[in-house]
């Protein structure tokens, strides 16, 4: 997983912050609106799947 997150960070899509031995990632708030819209749509599409598993 860390390799994938590193690729996203290198592409500027996410920002990582070290917290002890963990790295906490969040979406880069400075993304162009077009890229942010795509990421938000993907994340929104994932939520119903998580709710179905509960």
Secondary structure, 3 states (H helix, E strand, C coil): CHHHHHHHHHCCCEEEEEECCEEEEEECCCCCHHHHHHHHHHHHHHHHHHHHHC
